[in-house]
Amino acid sequence: MCDKIGFTADDAIDTLEKNRPTSGYYMLNEAIDMSIAALESQKKILDMIDFFSDDERMKYYRTDASGVLSVLRELMMVVK
C-alpha cells in the first residue's frame, strides 16, 4: 500500500522520529527504536537486492532449500 503512494522506509523513519514522545512512554520509545532498526535493516537488504543485475539475480532464484539459505546468509551479512 505504501509503495503505491510513494511512502518509503526513509519517510517512515522520519515520521517515527518526528512523532516520538519527548517524555515518559518508555515502552513506546523502545518500540519506535525497534521499528527504526528494522526499517534500516530492510533498506540495507533492499539496496543489496537492487545492486544485483538481472542476470546475477536469476542465479539466486533456485527452488531448493540450499539456494534459499545461501541468499538469506548473504542478506544477513549485509545487515550486520
Secondary structure, 3 states (H helix, E strand, C coil): CHHHHCCCHHHHHHHHHHCCCCCCCHHHHHHHHHHHHHHHHHHHHHHHHHHCCHHHHHCCCCCCHHHHHHHHHHHHHHHC
